[in-house]
């Protein structure tokens, strides 16, 4: 069974591409601080952070990535 991409909720191919690019930018920034055993789960969590932010408003990938990094790290600190 193939799981649908969380990005699919965005609908518009341009929005999806922006969110995917933002995820790559954000992940390249936070990945080093994520334990190896937890990388897959944390990357998926970041994807959902990016998608939730992308739904709120349209940003350029770098701006969206910056907001996603902030939210990702903020939630990480609370744990």
Biopython code that builds the backbone (N, CA, C, O; Angstrom):
import numpy as np
from Bio.PDB.StructureBuilder import StructureBuilder

atoms = [
    (1, "UNK", "N", (0.837, -1.179, 0.000)),
    (1, "UNK", "CA", (0.000, 0.000, 0.000)),
    (1, "UNK", "C", (0.883, 1.244, 0.000)),
    (1, "UNK", "O", (1.808, 1.345, 0.806)),
    (2, "UNK", "N", (0.614, 2.171, -0.875)),
    (2, "UNK", "CA", (1.386, 3.399, -0.992)),
    (2, "UNK", "C", (0.729, 4.481, -0.145)),
    (2, "UNK", "O", (-0.465, 4.755, -0.269)),
    (3, "UNK", "N", (1.537, 5.087, 0.716)),
    (3, "UNK", "CA", (1.021, 6.180, 1.543)),
    (3, "UNK", "C", (1.023, 7.461, 0.723)),
    (3, "UNK", "O", (1.985, 7.727, 0.002)),
    (4, "UNK", "N", (-0.036, 8.259, 0.819)),
    (4, "UNK", "CA", (-0.048, 9.533, 0.100)),
    (4, "UNK", "C", (0.961, 10.500, 0.722)),
    (4, "UNK", "O", (1.217, 10.464, 1.926)),
    (5, "UNK", "N", (1.509, 11.335, -0.094)),
    (5, "UNK", "CA", (2.465, 12.338, 0.371)),
    (5, "UNK", "C", (1.740, 13.399, 1.192)),
    (5, "UNK", "O", (0.663, 13.848, 0.800)),
    (6, "UNK", "N", (2.310, 13.807, 2.325)),
    (6, "UNK", "CA", (1.689, 14.887, 3.100)),
    (6, "UNK", "C", (1.602, 16.185, 2.296)),
    (6, "UNK", "O", (0.756, 17.033, 2.580)),
    (7, "UNK", "N", (2.466, 16.342, 1.299)),
    (7, "UNK", "CA", (2.451, 17.547, 0.479)),
    (7, "UNK", "C", (1.215, 17.622, -0.419)),
    (7, "UNK", "O", (0.836, 18.705, -0.863)),
    (8, "UNK", "N", (0.590, 16.479, -0.686)),
    (8, "UNK", "CA", (-0.553, 16.426, -1.598)),
    (8, "UNK", "C", (-1.705, 17.307, -1.136)),
    (8, "UNK", "O", (-2.498, 17.768, -1.957)),
    (9, "UNK", "N", (-1.806, 17.544, 0.161)),
    (9, "UNK", "CA", (-2.896, 18.374, 0.673)),
    (9, "UNK", "C", (-2.814, 19.806, 0.135)),
    (9, "UNK", "O", (-3.820, 20.514, 0.099)),
    (10, "UNK", "N", (-1.632, 20.227, -0.277)),
    (10, "UNK", "CA", (-1.463, 21.585, -0.785)),
    (10, "UNK", "C", (-2.117, 21.762, -2.153)),
    (10, "UNK", "O", (-2.489, 22.874, -2.528)),
    (11, "UNK", "N", (-2.257, 20.669, -2.894)),
    (11, "UNK", "CA", (-2.992, 20.713, -4.157)),
    (11, "UNK", "C", (-2.221, 21.283, -5.328)),
    (11, "UNK", "O", (-1.946, 20.554, -6.281)),
    (12, "UNK", "N", (-1.866, 22.536, -5.298)),
    (12, "UNK", "CA", (-1.212, 23.215, -6.413)),
    (12, "UNK", "C", (0.235, 22.730, -6.564)),
    (12, "UNK", "O", (0.993, 22.739, -5.594)),
    (13, "UNK", "N", (0.619, 22.310, -7.771)),
    (13, "UNK", "CA", (1.984, 21.813, -7.991)),
    (13, "UNK", "C", (3.074, 22.823, -7.595)),
    (13, "UNK", "O", (4.135, 22.424, -7.113)),
    (14, "UNK", "N", (2.824, 24.110, -7.791)),
    (14, "UNK", "CA", (3.812, 25.117, -7.395)),
    (14, "UNK", "C", (3.948, 25.186, -5.877)),
    (14, "UNK", "O", (5.057, 25.323, -5.360)),
    (15, "UNK", "N", (2.835, 25.092, -5.164)),
    (15, "UNK", "CA", (2.874, 25.092, -3.696)),
    (15, "UNK", "C", (3.596, 23.845, -3.177)),
    (15, "UNK", "O", (4.375, 23.910, -2.227)),
    (16, "UNK", "N", (3.321, 22.727, -3.814)),
    (16, "UNK", "CA", (3.978, 21.478, -3.420)),
    (16, "UNK", "C", (5.486, 21.600, -3.635)),
    (16, "UNK", "O", (6.268, 21.224, -2.761)),
    (17, "UNK", "N", (5.893, 22.115, -4.776)),
    (17, "UNK", "CA", (7.324, 22.275, -5.069)),
    (17, "UNK", "C", (7.991, 23.208, -4.064)),
    (17, "UNK", "O", (9.105, 22.939, -3.614)),
    (18, "UNK", "N", (7.315, 24.307, -3.709)),
    (18, "UNK", "CA", (7.863, 25.234, -2.709)),
    (18, "UNK", "C", (8.032, 24.544, -1.360)),
    (18, "UNK", "O", (9.059, 24.697, -0.700)),
    (19, "UNK", "N", (7.026, 23.790, -0.960)),
    (19, "UNK", "CA", (7.073, 23.097, 0.331)),
    (19, "UNK", "C", (8.154, 22.018, 0.336)),
    (19, "UNK", "O", (8.856, 21.849, 1.333)),
    (20, "UNK", "N", (8.289, 21.300, -0.754)),
    (20, "UNK", "CA", (9.335, 20.278, -0.833)),
    (20, "UNK", "C", (10.720, 20.917, -0.754)),
    (20, "UNK", "O", (11.601, 20.408, -0.060)),
    (21, "UNK", "N", (10.914, 22.025, -1.459)),
    (21, "UNK", "CA", (12.196, 22.737, -1.424)),
    (21, "UNK", "C", (12.456, 23.264, -0.016)),
    (21, "UNK", "O", (13.573, 23.154, 0.490)),
    (22, "UNK", "N", (11.446, 23.829, 0.611)),
    (22, "UNK", "CA", (11.591, 24.338, 1.972)),
    (22, "UNK", "C", (11.964, 23.214, 2.930)),
    (22, "UNK", "O", (12.776, 23.416, 3.833)),
    (23, "UNK", "N", (11.385, 22.042, 2.744)),
    (23, "UNK", "CA", (11.713, 20.896, 3.590)),
    (23, "UNK", "C", (13.180, 20.523, 3.432)),
    (23, "UNK", "O", (13.869, 20.274, 4.421)),
    (24, "UNK", "N", (13.655, 20.484, 2.206)),
    (24, "UNK", "CA", (15.063, 20.146, 1.967)),
    (24, "UNK", "C", (15.988, 21.171, 2.624)),
    (24, "UNK", "O", (16.984, 20.801, 3.245)),
    (25, "UNK", "N", (15.663, 22.448, 2.487)),
    (25, "UNK", "CA", (16.480, 23.500, 3.098)),
    (25, "UNK", "C", (16.473, 23.348, 4.615)),
    (25, "UNK", "O", (17.527, 23.352, 5.251)),
    (26, "UNK", "N", (15.288, 23.214, 5.188)),
    (26, "UNK", "CA", (15.161, 23.114, 6.645)),
    (26, "UNK", "C", (15.847, 21.852, 7.165)),
    (26, "UNK", "O", (16.537, 21.900, 8.184)),
    (27, "UNK", "N", (15.664, 20.728, 6.476)),
    (27, "UNK", "CA", (16.263, 19.480, 6.941)),
    (27, "UNK", "C", (17.794, 19.571, 6.908)),
    (27, "UNK", "O", (18.464, 19.067, 7.809)),
    (28, "UNK", "N", (18.336, 20.200, 5.890)),
    (28, "UNK", "CA", (19.795, 20.324, 5.815)),
    (28, "UNK", "C", (20.328, 21.136, 7.000)),
    (28, "UNK", "O", (21.477, 20.968, 7.408)),
    (29, "UNK", "N", (19.505, 21.995, 7.535)),
    (29, "UNK", "CA", (19.893, 22.808, 8.689)),
    (29, "UNK", "C", (19.781, 22.039, 9.999)),
    (29, "UNK", "O", (20.667, 22.146, 10.847)),
    (30, "UNK", "N", (18.722, 21.273, 10.184)),
    (30, "UNK", "CA", (18.478, 20.622, 11.484)),
    (30, "UNK", "C", (18.973, 19.184, 11.566)),
    (30, "UNK", "O", (19.100, 18.649, 12.667)),
    (31, "UNK", "N", (19.251, 18.555, 10.458)),
    (31, "UNK", "CA", (19.575, 17.127, 10.443)),
    (31, "UNK", "C", (20.735, 16.762, 11.369)),
    (31, "UNK", "O", (20.675, 15.734, 12.044)),
    (32, "UNK", "N", (21.772, 17.568, 11.415)),
    (32, "UNK", "CA", (22.949, 17.238, 12.217)),
    (32, "UNK", "C", (22.616, 17.118, 13.700)),
    (32, "UNK", "O", (23.301, 16.399, 14.427)),
    (33, "UNK", "N", (21.577, 17.811, 14.157)),
    (33, "UNK", "CA", (21.205, 17.763, 15.560)),
    (33, "UNK", "C", (20.216, 16.668, 15.909)),
    (33, "UNK", "O", (19.765, 16.575, 17.051)),
    (34, "UNK", "N", (19.876, 15.839, 14.936)),
    (34, "UNK", "CA", (18.898, 14.767, 15.152)),
    (34, "UNK", "C", (19.644, 13.443, 15.297)),
    (34, "UNK", "O", (20.449, 13.091, 14.435)),
    (35, "UNK", "N", (19.384, 12.705, 16.379)),
    (35, "UNK", "CA", (20.037, 11.399, 16.546)),
    (35, "UNK", "C", (19.742, 10.474, 15.361)),
    (35, "UNK", "O", (18.636, 10.471, 14.821)),
    (36, "UNK", "N", (20.740, 9.699, 14.971)),
    (36, "UNK", "CA", (20.609, 8.808, 13.802)),
    (36, "UNK", "C", (19.383, 7.907, 13.875)),
    (36, "UNK", "O", (18.685, 7.716, 12.879)),
    (37, "UNK", "N", (19.128, 7.358, 15.045)),
    (37, "UNK", "CA", (18.001, 6.437, 15.199)),
    (37, "UNK", "C", (16.650, 7.123, 15.036)),
    (37, "UNK", "O", (15.636, 6.453, 14.837)),
    (38, "UNK", "N", (16.625, 8.432, 15.118)),
    (38, "UNK", "CA", (15.362, 9.181, 15.087)),
    (38, "UNK", "C", (15.194, 10.012, 13.813)),
    (38, "UNK", "O", (14.213, 10.743, 13.677)),
    (39, "UNK", "N", (16.146, 9.904, 12.878)),
    (39, "UNK", "CA", (16.125, 10.764, 11.691)),
    (39, "UNK", "C", (14.857, 10.621, 10.860)),
    (39, "UNK", "O", (14.271, 11.629, 10.464)),
    (40, "UNK", "N", (14.424, 9.412, 10.589)),
    (40, "UNK", "CA", (13.249, 9.222, 9.729)),
    (40, "UNK", "C", (11.998, 9.852, 10.358)),
    (40, "UNK", "O", (11.241, 10.553, 9.686)),
    (41, "UNK", "N", (11.796, 9.594, 11.643)),
    (41, "UNK", "CA", (10.618, 10.136, 12.327)),
    (41, "UNK", "C", (10.671, 11.661, 12.404)),
    (41, "UNK", "O", (9.658, 12.331, 12.204)),
    (42, "UNK", "N", (11.838, 12.203, 12.691)),
    (42, "UNK", "CA", (11.969, 13.653, 12.808)),
    (42, "UNK", "C", (11.873, 14.345, 11.453)),
    (42, "UNK", "O", (11.370, 15.465, 11.364)),
    (43, "UNK", "N", (12.344, 13.699, 10.414)),
    (43, "UNK", "CA", (12.191, 14.282, 9.076)),
    (43, "UNK", "C", (10.708, 14.343, 8.705)),
    (43, "UNK", "O", (10.244, 15.334, 8.141)),
    (44, "UNK", "N", (9.977, 13.284, 9.023)),
    (44, "UNK", "CA", (8.541, 13.296, 8.730)),
    (44, "UNK", "C", (7.835, 14.364, 9.562)),
    (44, "UNK", "O", (6.915, 15.022, 9.077)),
    (45, "UNK", "N", (8.257, 14.536, 10.801)),
    (45, "UNK", "CA", (7.681, 15.589, 11.632)),
    (45, "UNK", "C", (7.943, 16.954, 11.006)),
    (45, "UNK", "O", (7.066, 17.819, 11.003)),
    (46, "UNK", "N", (9.149, 17.149, 10.475)),
    (46, "UNK", "CA", (9.474, 18.405, 9.806)),
    (46, "UNK", "C", (8.603, 18.607, 8.567)),
    (46, "UNK", "O", (8.158, 19.722, 8.296)),
    (47, "UNK", "N", (8.361, 17.535, 7.818)),
    (47, "UNK", "CA", (7.483, 17.640, 6.645)),
    (47, "UNK", "C", (6.115, 18.177, 7.063)),
    (47, "UNK", "O", (5.573, 19.070, 6.412)),
    (48, "UNK", "N", (5.562, 17.637, 8.139)),
    (48, "UNK", "CA", (4.249, 18.100, 8.595)),
    (48, "UNK", "C", (4.293, 19.534, 9.102)),
    (48, "UNK", "O", (3.323, 20.275, 8.947)),
    (49, "UNK", "N", (5.403, 19.932, 9.703)),
    (49, "UNK", "CA", (5.558, 21.334, 10.116)),
    (49, "UNK", "C", (5.536, 22.229, 8.883)),
    (49, "UNK", "O", (4.834, 23.239, 8.860)),
    (50, "UNK", "N", (6.297, 21.864, 7.867)),
    (50, "UNK", "CA", (6.352, 22.663, 6.633)),
    (50, "UNK", "C", (4.975, 22.739, 5.989)),
    (50, "UNK", "O", (4.534, 23.820, 5.597)),
    (51, "UNK", "N", (4.297, 21.610, 5.877)),
    (51, "UNK", "CA", (2.971, 21.598, 5.248)),
    (51, "UNK", "C", (2.004, 22.479, 6.034)),
    (51, "UNK", "O", (1.244, 23.243, 5.438)),
    (52, "UNK", "N", (2.022, 22.383, 7.350)),
    (52, "UNK", "CA", (1.100, 23.207, 8.145)),
    (52, "UNK", "C", (1.387, 24.685, 7.949)),
    (52, "UNK", "O", (0.459, 25.491, 7.899)),
    (53, "UNK", "N", (2.653, 25.055, 7.839)),
    (53, "UNK", "CA", (3.007, 26.452, 7.599)),
    (53, "UNK", "C", (2.656, 26.881, 6.179)),
    (53, "UNK", "O", (2.231, 28.014, 5.957)),
    (54, "UNK", "N", (2.833, 25.985, 5.226)),
    (54, "UNK", "CA", (2.523, 26.301, 3.827)),
    (54, "UNK", "C", (1.027, 26.514, 3.627)),
    (54, "UNK", "O", (0.618, 27.298, 2.772)),
    (55, "UNK", "N", (0.218, 25.824, 4.407)),
    (55, "UNK", "CA", (-1.235, 26.004, 4.314)),
    (55, "UNK", "C", (-1.626, 27.402, 4.796)),
    (55, "UNK", "O", (-2.546, 28.020, 4.260)),
    (56, "UNK", "N", (-0.915, 27.890, 5.813)),
    (56, "UNK", "CA", (-1.233, 29.199, 6.392)),
    (56, "UNK", "C", (-1.011, 30.338, 5.413)),
    (56, "UNK", "O", (-1.832, 31.250, 5.311)),
    (57, "UNK", "N", (0.111, 30.281, 4.689)),
    (57, "UNK", "CA", (0.397, 31.350, 3.730)),
    (57, "UNK", "C", (1.465, 30.892, 2.752)),
    (57, "UNK", "O", (2.196, 29.935, 3.006)),
    (58, "UNK", "N", (1.539, 31.595, 1.630)),
    (58, "UNK", "CA", (2.507, 31.259, 0.592)),
    (58, "UNK", "C", (3.782, 32.062, 0.849)),
    (58, "UNK", "O", (3.754, 33.290, 0.934)),
    (59, "UNK", "N", (4.873, 31.358, 0.969)),
    (59, "UNK", "CA", (6.188, 31.970, 1.144)),
    (59, "UNK", "C", (7.137, 31.402, 0.104)),
    (59, "UNK", "O", (6.876, 30.366, -0.507)),
    (60, "UNK", "N", (8.232, 32.097, -0.078)),
    (60, "UNK", "CA", (9.326, 31.534, -0.865)),
    (60, "UNK", "C", (9.910, 30.381, -0.052)),
    (60, "UNK", "O", (9.803, 30.386, 1.174)),
    (61, "UNK", "N", (10.521, 29.399, -0.703)),
    (61, "UNK", "CA", (11.046, 28.246, 0.022)),
    (61, "UNK", "C", (11.984, 28.605, 1.183)),
    (61, "UNK", "O", (11.900, 27.995, 2.249)),
    (62, "UNK", "N", (12.859, 29.569, 0.991)),
    (62, "UNK", "CA", (13.798, 29.933, 2.065)),
    (62, "UNK", "C", (13.061, 30.508, 3.270)),
    (62, "UNK", "O", (13.405, 30.193, 4.409)),
    (63, "UNK", "N", (12.051, 31.345, 3.037)),
    (63, "UNK", "CA", (11.264, 31.914, 4.136)),
    (63, "UNK", "C", (10.459, 30.833, 4.845)),
    (63, "UNK", "O", (10.388, 30.804, 6.074)),
    (64, "UNK", "N", (9.865, 29.960, 4.072)),
    (64, "UNK", "CA", (9.095, 28.855, 4.635)),
    (64, "UNK", "C", (10.017, 27.938, 5.444)),
    (64, "UNK", "O", (9.648, 27.486, 6.528)),
    (65, "UNK", "N", (11.198, 27.667, 4.925)),
    (65, "UNK", "CA", (12.170, 26.835, 5.635)),
    (65, "UNK", "C", (12.559, 27.488, 6.961)),
    (65, "UNK", "O", (12.638, 26.811, 7.986)),
    (66, "UNK", "N", (12.798, 28.780, 6.945)),
    (66, "UNK", "CA", (13.170, 29.495, 8.169)),
    (66, "UNK", "C", (12.076, 29.387, 9.225)),
    (66, "UNK", "O", (12.367, 29.125, 10.392)),
    (67, "UNK", "N", (10.838, 29.584, 8.831)),
    (67, "UNK", "CA", (9.723, 29.469, 9.778)),
    (67, "UNK", "C", (9.586, 28.036, 10.276)),
    (67, "UNK", "O", (9.289, 27.815, 11.450)),
    (68, "UNK", "N", (9.801, 27.061, 9.393)),
    (68, "UNK", "CA", (9.693, 25.651, 9.779)),
    (68, "UNK", "C", (10.796, 25.268, 10.769)),
    (68, "UNK", "O", (10.542, 24.555, 11.739)),
    (69, "UNK", "N", (12.011, 25.739, 10.522)),
    (69, "UNK", "CA", (13.116, 25.461, 11.448)),
    (69, "UNK", "C", (12.780, 26.000, 12.825)),
    (69, "UNK", "O", (12.960, 25.314, 13.831)),
    (70, "UNK", "N", (12.295, 27.220, 12.867)),
    (70, "UNK", "CA", (11.943, 27.834, 14.146)),
    (70, "UNK", "C", (10.887, 27.010, 14.877)),
    (70, "UNK", "O", (11.043, 26.727, 16.065)),
    (71, "UNK", "N", (9.825, 26.624, 14.192)),
    (71, "UNK", "CA", (8.757, 25.853, 14.827)),
    (71, "UNK", "C", (9.240, 24.454, 15.226)),
    (71, "UNK", "O", (8.908, 23.965, 16.306)),
    (72, "UNK", "N", (10.014, 23.820, 14.360)),
    (72, "UNK", "CA", (10.555, 22.483, 14.635)),
    (72, "UNK", "C", (11.405, 22.507, 15.903)),
    (72, "UNK", "O", (11.247, 21.658, 16.779)),
    (73, "UNK", "N", (12.298, 23.477, 15.994)),
    (73, "UNK", "CA", (13.186, 23.565, 17.149)),
    (73, "UNK", "C", (12.426, 23.984, 18.405)),
    (73, "UNK", "O", (12.739, 23.528, 19.504)),
    (74, "UNK", "N", (11.442, 24.838, 18.243)),
    (74, "UNK", "CA", (10.628, 25.272, 19.391)),
    (74, "UNK", "C", (9.921, 24.078, 20.020)),
    (74, "UNK", "O", (9.923, 23.930, 21.242)),
    (75, "UNK", "N", (9.336, 23.252, 19.222)),
    (75, "UNK", "CA", (8.632, 22.062, 19.735)),
    (75, "UNK", "C", (9.616, 21.046, 20.294)),
    (75, "UNK", "O", (9.296, 20.327, 21.240)),
    (76, "UNK", "N", (10.810, 20.980, 19.717)),
    (76, "UNK", "CA", (11.842, 20.053, 20.191)),
    (76, "UNK", "C", (12.268, 20.437, 21.615)),
    (76, "UNK", "O", (12.494, 19.562, 22.451)),
    (77, "UNK", "N", (12.377, 21.719, 21.887)),
    (77, "UNK", "CA", (12.805, 22.197, 23.214)),
    (77, "UNK", "C", (11.794, 21.878, 24.287)),
    (77, "UNK", "O", (12.159, 21.672, 25.444)),
    (78, "UNK", "N", (10.518, 21.834, 23.915)),
    (78, "UNK", "CA", (9.452, 21.585, 24.893)),
    (78, "UNK", "C", (9.396, 20.128, 25.331)),
    (78, "UNK", "O", (8.760, 19.814, 26.337)),
    (79, "UNK", "N", (10.038, 19.248, 24.607)),
    (79, "UNK", "CA", (9.974, 17.803, 24.915)),
    (79, "UNK", "C", (10.930, 17.444, 26.003)),
    (79, "UNK", "O", (11.014, 16.279, 26.392)),
]
sb = StructureBuilder()
sb.init_structure("model")
sb.init_model(0)
sb.init_chain("A")
sb.init_seg("    ")
for serial, (resi, resn, name, xyz) in enumerate(atoms, 1):
    if name == "N":
        sb.init_residue(resn, " ", resi, " ")
    sb.init_atom(name, np.array(xyz, "f"), 0.0, 1.0, " ", f" {name:<3s}", serial, name[0])
structure = sb.get_structure()
